[in-house]
Structures are given as structure tokens and as C-alpha cells.
Amino acid sequence: MDLNEIARQTEQIISGLLTDHPQREGSVFVIGCSSSEVNGGLIGKNSSEEIGKTIFETARRVVESRGLFLACQCCEHLNRALVLEEACALRYGYEPVTVVPWLHGGGSFATAAYYGFEHPVVVERIQASAGLDIGDTLIGMHLKPVAVPVHLKPALIGQAHVVAAFCRPKLIGGERARYVKE
């Protein structure tokens, strides 16, 4: 795999999503990533430290440049826990747990995050405002309740299928409710 191309695709997709659906400064952006899928293999069967690190470093740069926190989802072996900066956990009251992701228990992306963040912590759950699922890793459990899917063009990073979502507030009320100011 061409790591420069993976970085380019990652930046293009995240930048496009955040341009089309801007998030409030300080919001949390979650990414789940299977380096195996990016590499053309099956999830959990062909992990690549280099791909995980490339996607993490690119995503961190793009997300943080927009004033957002990045949360990096671990694989199912760590119950899809998340690696994020301690400042994010403190701001939102996320309770840290004790675990250190590694290539075959957390995945390459989460491992890159754990060793790439300045003050990493791992938490069990969050409520992100937007996110990216690279390789069908199932980030939905970490999004706020009303997630809106975004159809991406292109929808691949390497060989991995990519799905994106942003969240909106719930629409409440009935037939008399209004949702925009007149």
C-alpha cells in the first residue's frame, strides 16, 4: 500500500465531511479503522502498524486543526473502547479504564493513537458529534442518538469501505412544532 495515497485519501474524506458538516469547536470526532481492510484483507486478519499510524497522524492533524477532539476506537477485543486525549475525557466526564492497546488487542489505529497522543487515556464509551468508519468497524455505538449518514465520494481509503455520519439534535413535538425561526 502507498502510505502517501492513504494519507491523501484520509485527509480528503475527513476535510470534505467537516467542510460539508462543520462541528462546534471542542466537539468529539470518532474514527474506527481496520488497517486490515485498508490493506485489502479481512478485518482483524492483516493488521498494519504503518497504515494505522499513517491514518492516525493524518486524522489527528486534520481534526485538531478544526478545534475538535479525536477519539480512536479500539477493535472488539477491547470492547470497542476508545483512545483519546485526557483533556477530552476531563471535559466530558469520560471515566478512564486501564488497558494498553496493541496490534492484536485494540488494533494498529488505536495503538498508534495511544502512543501518538500527548496524554492518552482509554475510555469505554463516548457520545461523539460526528465520525468516520473505515472498514466497517461499527462506530455507531459512540455517536449521539440522532446520527445522519453521509454518502461520501470517494468512499474508500485504500481498499476499505468508508461510512461517515454527523449528529443533529432530536426533533421533538408533533404537528404544531416548528424547527426553524421565522
C-alpha positions in Angstrom: 0.0 0.0 0.0 1.1 3.5 -0.8 1.1 5.3 2.6 1.1 8.7 0.9 -2.1 7.8 -1.0 -3.7 6.5 2.2 -2.8 9.8 3.9 -4.2 11.8 1.0 -7.5 9.8 0.9 -7.9 10.1 4.7 -7.3 13.9 4.6 -9.7 14.3 1.6 -12.5 12.4 3.3 -12.2 14.0 6.7 -11.8 17.5 5.3 -14.8 17.0 3.0 -17.0 15.7 5.8 -16.1 18.6 8.1 -16.4 21.2 5.4 -19.9 20.0 4.5 -21.0 19.3 8.1 -19.0 21.7 10.3 -18.8 20.7 14.0 -18.8 23.0 17.0 -15.3 23.7 18.4 -14.5 21.2 21.2 -16.8 18.5 19.8 -15.6 14.9 19.6 -14.9 13.2 16.2 -14.7 9.4 16.4 -12.9 7.1 14.0 -13.0 3.4 13.8 -10.3 2.0 11.5 -9.4 -1.5 10.3 -5.9 -1.4 8.8 -6.6 -4.9 7.5 -9.5 -3.7 5.4 -7.5 -0.7 4.2 -4.7 -3.2 3.2 -7.2 -5.3 1.2 -7.6 -8.0 3.8 -10.4 -9.1 6.2 -10.9 -7.1 9.4 -8.6 -8.3 12.1 -6.6 -10.6 9.8 -4.0 -8.4 8.2 -3.2 -5.5 10.6 -0.6 -3.0 9.5 1.2 -0.8 12.1 2.3 1.6 9.3 -1.3 2.0 7.9 -2.7 2.6 11.4 0.0 5.2 12.2 -0.5 7.0 8.9 -4.3 7.2 9.3 -4.0 8.3 12.9 -1.4 11.0 12.2 -3.4 12.4 9.3 -6.7 12.3 11.1 -5.3 13.9 14.2 -3.8 16.8 12.2 -7.0 17.4 10.3 -9.4 17.0 13.2 -7.3 19.1 15.7 -6.8 21.8 13.1 -10.6 22.3 13.2 -10.6 22.6 17.0 -12.1 19.1 17.6 -11.1 16.2 19.8 -10.2 12.9 18.1 -11.4 9.6 19.6 -9.9 6.4 18.2 -11.9 3.3 18.5 -10.2 0.0 19.5 -11.3 -3.3 18.0 -13.8 -5.7 19.5 -11.1 -7.4 21.6 -11.1 -4.3 23.8 -14.9 -4.0 23.5 -14.6 -1.0 21.1 -13.1 1.2 23.9 -11.6 4.5 22.7 -8.3 6.2 23.0 -8.4 10.0 23.3 -6.6 12.9 25.0 -7.0 13.2 28.7 -8.3 16.8 28.2 -11.2 15.4 26.2 -12.0 12.8 29.0 -11.9 15.5 31.6 -14.0 18.0 29.6 -16.8 15.5 29.0 -16.5 13.4 32.2 -15.5 10.2 30.5 -14.1 7.7 33.0 -10.7 6.2 32.1 -10.2 2.5 32.2 -6.9 0.6 32.4 -5.7 -1.1 29.3 -3.0 -0.5 26.7 -3.9 -1.3 23.1 -1.5 -3.3 20.9 -1.6 -4.6 17.4 -3.6 -7.7 18.1 -5.7 -6.4 21.0 -7.0 -3.0 20.1 -5.6 -2.7 16.6 -3.0 -0.7 14.9 -5.0 2.5 14.7 -5.8 2.6 18.4 -2.2 1.6 19.2 -0.9 4.5 17.1 -3.3 6.8 19.0 -2.2 5.5 22.4 1.4 6.2 21.6 0.8 9.3 19.5 -1.4 11.4 21.8 0.4 13.6 24.3 -1.7 12.4 27.3 -3.7 9.4 26.1 -6.4 7.7 28.1 -8.8 4.9 27.2 -12.5 5.1 27.9 -15.4 2.7 27.4 -17.9 5.0 25.7 -18.5 8.5 24.4 -21.1 10.4 22.5 -19.4 11.9 19.5 -20.9 14.6 17.2 -19.5 13.1 14.0 -17.4 10.3 12.9 -15.8 8.0 10.3 -16.0 4.3 10.0 -13.0 3.0 7.9 -13.5 -0.7 7.1 -16.9 -1.4 8.7 -15.8 -1.2 12.3 -19.2 -0.1 13.7 -18.7 3.3 15.4 -22.5 3.8 15.8 -22.4 3.0 19.5 -20.2 6.0 20.1 -22.4 8.6 18.3 -25.1 10.8 19.7 -28.6 9.4 19.3 -29.6 11.1 16.0 -26.8 10.1 13.6 -27.2 11.2 9.9 -25.3 9.1 7.4 -23.2 10.9 4.8 -22.7 9.4 1.4 -19.0 10.1 0.6 -17.4 10.5 -2.8 -14.9 8.8 -2.8 -15.9 6.2 -0.2 -12.7 4.3 0.0 -9.4 4.6 1.9 -7.1 2.0 0.4 -9.4 -1.0 -0.1 -11.6 -0.2 2.9 -15.2 0.9 2.6 -15.8 4.2 4.4 -19.0 5.4 6.1 -19.4 8.8 7.7 -22.0 10.4 9.9 -22.8 13.6 11.7 -25.3 14.1 14.5 -28.1 16.6 14.9 -30.4 17.4 17.9 -33.6 15.4 18.2 -36.7 16.9 16.6 -39.3 17.0 19.2 -43.0 17.9 19.2 -45.9 17.0 16.9 -47.8 18.6 14.2 -47.6 22.0 15.8 -43.9 22.0 16.2 -41.6 24.3 14.2 -37.9 23.6 13.6 -36.7 26.9 12.1 -37.1 30.5 13.2 -39.4 32.6 11.0 
